[in-house]
Amino acid sequence: MLPATSKLCAAISYRHLRNMTGLRRQAAVAISQELSRLACRSPGPSTWIHQVRRRSSLLSSRLEEKAFSEMEMSYIKQGEEALQKSLRILEDQNDWKTETVAGNGDKVLSKVLPDVGKVFRLEVVVDQPLDTVYGELVDNMEQMGDWNPNVKEVRILEKIGKDTVITHEKAAATPGNIVGPRDFVSVRCSKRRGSTCVLAGMSTTYGAMPEQEGFIRAENGPTCMVLRPLPGSPSQTRLTWLLSIDLKGWLPKTIINQVLSQTQVDFAKHLRQRLARPLPV
């Protein structure tokens, strides 16, 4: 299957075949089917991470219908870079230390990386199907401030193709104003390959959104959320959230670590509450 798929994708790269939409669609379907088959055969974390990482760049760069400007392409590449870096971090299962384990089984782990700093990993199971969780986190991302008290606002500044967006996020101040208001400008990349969804992002610069008065411009990334159906229970979703943030300003590391790990635990709680509400008509 893979040799045939490779030949089909290679044909797309020739200039005289670039406008053959049908061929592109066949390539996308073929790769998607192959990923699904491999995922079913071996559901271990290293396998699905490898497959998503190896094919995401190929699909996004060759299957887009629209020609992008140089600036748009730079944002697309940044999103891809965030996805690739995040998955490489998650793929390495060594040296993770437990930060928090909630009574319901939600777990926050952490490790220190030489070129990134301290990163946090949330592992939870949500009692909702993948499509529902994906819709809330991707399609309705601008509504996150309505249900997550740690988020004041999420606004999409620009959409680039079907996978990439530029966002501006305002974080709410922590209780007691221990950590004052922060904001972020991020490029986000969403990929859906078979039964696995990856939502990756990292900080970027965007001329139309300079630093805002009253906020410290913090930086994030690489960061990502991975969604997969719980094996044997398609009505539940396993969510993994890799968090990497530089809050800027002068803050003791002990406070930063406490705030970030608690932010992840709180996120899981508020997400469940949001998904448990009946959808508005």
Backbone hydrogen bonds, N-H to C=O, Kabsch-Sander energy under -0.5 kcal/mol:
donor,donor_aa,acceptor,acceptor_aa,energy
5,T,1,M,-2.2
6,S,2,L,-2.6
7,K,3,P,-2.1
8,L,4,A,-2.0
9,C,5,T,-2.4
10,A,6,S,-2.5
11,A,7,K,-1.9
12,I,8,L,-0.9
13,S,9,C,-0.8
13,S,10,A,-0.7
14,Y,11,A,-1.0
17,L,14,Y,-1.7
18,R,15,R,-1.2
20,M,17,L,-1.8
21,T,19,N,-1.6
23,L,20,M,-0.5
24,R,20,M,-1.7
25,R,21,T,-2.4
26,Q,22,G,-2.2
27,A,23,L,-2.2
28,A,24,R,-2.4
29,V,25,R,-2.6
30,A,26,Q,-2.6
31,I,27,A,-2.5
32,S,28,A,-2.5
33,Q,29,V,-2.6
34,E,30,A,-2.0
35,L,31,I,-2.5
36,S,32,S,-2.3
37,R,33,Q,-2.2
38,L,34,E,-2.3
39,A,35,L,-2.5
40,C,36,S,-2.1
41,R,37,R,-1.6
42,S,38,L,-1.9
47,T,44,G,-0.6
48,W,44,G,-1.7
49,I,45,P,-2.1
50,H,46,S,-1.8
51,Q,47,T,-2.2
52,V,48,W,-2.3
53,R,49,I,-2.6
54,R,50,H,-2.4
55,R,51,Q,-1.4
56,S,52,V,-1.8
57,S,53,R,-0.6
59,L,55,R,-2.1
60,S,56,S,-2.3
61,S,57,S,-2.2
62,R,58,L,-1.5
63,L,59,L,-1.8
73,M,69,S,-2.6
74,S,70,E,-1.7
75,Y,71,M,-1.7
76,I,72,E,-2.3
77,K,73,M,-2.4
78,Q,74,S,-1.9
79,G,75,Y,-2.4
80,E,76,I,-2.2
81,E,77,K,-2.5
82,A,78,Q,-2.4
83,L,79,G,-2.1
84,Q,80,E,-2.8
85,K,81,E,-2.7
86,S,82,A,-2.3
87,L,83,L,-2.3
88,R,84,Q,-1.9
89,I,85,K,-1.9
90,L,86,S,-2.3
91,E,87,L,-2.1
92,D,88,R,-1.1
93,Q,91,E,-0.9
96,W,93,Q,-0.5
97,K,110,S,-3.3
99,E,108,V,-3.3
100,T,108,V,-1.7
102,A,106,D,-3.1
105,G,102,A,-1.8
107,K,123,E,-1.9
108,V,100,T,-2.8
109,L,121,R,-2.7
110,S,97,K,-2.2
111,K,119,V,-1.7
113,L,111,K,-0.5
113,L,117,G,-2.8
116,V,113,L,-0.8
117,G,113,L,-2.6
119,V,111,K,-2.8
120,F,243,L,-2.7
121,R,109,L,-2.9
122,L,241,W,-2.6
123,E,107,K,-2.7
124,V,239,L,-2.3
126,V,237,T,-3.1
128,Q,126,V,-2.1
130,L,234,P,-0.5
132,T,129,P,-0.6
133,V,129,P,-1.8
134,Y,130,L,-3.2
135,G,131,D,-2.3
136,E,132,T,-1.7
137,L,133,V,-2.2
138,V,134,Y,-2.4
139,D,134,Y,-0.7
140,N,135,G,-1.8
141,M,138,V,-1.2
143,Q,140,N,-2.1
144,M,141,M,-1.6
146,D,143,Q,-2.0
147,W,143,Q,-0.5
147,W,144,M,-1.2
148,N,144,M,-2.4
151,V,148,N,-2.2
152,K,170,K,-2.8
153,E,170,K,-1.7
155,R,168,H,-2.4
157,L,155,R,-0.6
157,L,166,I,-3.0
158,E,166,I,-1.4
160,I,164,T,-3.3
161,G,159,K,-0.5
163,D,160,I,-0.5
164,T,160,I,-1.5
165,V,188,R,-2.1
166,I,158,E,-2.8
167,T,186,S,-2.8
168,H,155,R,-2.6
169,E,184,F,-2.6
170,K,153,E,-2.9
171,A,169,E,-0.5
171,A,182,R,-3.0
172,A,150,N,-1.8
174,T,179,V,-1.9
177,N,174,T,-2.6
178,I,175,P,-0.9
180,G,178,I,-0.5
182,R,171,A,-0.6
183,D,216,I,-1.9
184,F,169,E,-2.4
186,S,167,T,-2.3
186,S,184,F,-0.5
187,V,202,M,-2.6
188,R,165,V,-3.1
189,C,200,A,-3.1
190,S,163,D,-2.3
191,K,198,V,-2.9
193,R,196,T,-2.7
194,G,192,R,-0.5
196,T,193,R,-1.9
197,C,227,L,-2.5
198,V,191,K,-2.9
199,L,225,M,-2.9
200,A,189,C,-3.0
200,A,198,V,-0.6
201,G,223,T,-2.5
202,M,187,V,-1.6
203,S,220,N,-2.9
204,T,185,V,-2.4
209,M,206,Y,-2.5
215,F,212,Q,-1.8
216,I,181,P,-2.0
217,R,215,F,-0.6
218,A,183,D,-2.2
218,A,216,I,-1.0
219,E,246,D,-2.5
221,G,244,S,-3.0
223,T,201,G,-2.2
224,C,242,L,-1.6
225,M,199,L,-2.2
226,V,240,T,-2.9
227,L,197,C,-2.9
228,R,238,R,-1.9
230,L,233,S,-0.7
230,L,236,Q,-2.2
233,S,230,L,-2.8
236,Q,233,S,-2.1
237,T,126,V,-2.7
238,R,228,R,-3.4
239,L,124,V,-2.6
239,L,237,T,-0.6
240,T,226,V,-2.3
241,W,122,L,-2.1
242,L,224,C,-3.0
242,L,240,T,-0.5
243,L,120,F,-3.3
243,L,241,W,-0.6
246,D,219,E,-3.4
247,L,245,I,-0.6
251,L,249,G,-0.8
256,I,252,P,-2.1
257,N,253,K,-2.8
258,Q,254,T,-1.8
259,V,255,I,-2.8
260,L,256,I,-2.6
261,S,257,N,-2.0
262,Q,258,Q,-2.0
263,T,259,V,-2.2
264,Q,260,L,-1.6
265,V,261,S,-1.8
266,D,262,Q,-2.8
267,F,263,T,-2.1
268,A,264,Q,-1.9
269,K,265,V,-1.8
270,H,266,D,-2.8
271,L,267,F,-2.6
272,R,268,A,-2.0
273,Q,269,K,-1.9
274,R,270,H,-2.4
275,L,271,L,-2.6
276,A,272,R,-1.5
277,R,273,Q,-0.6
277,R,274,R,-1.1
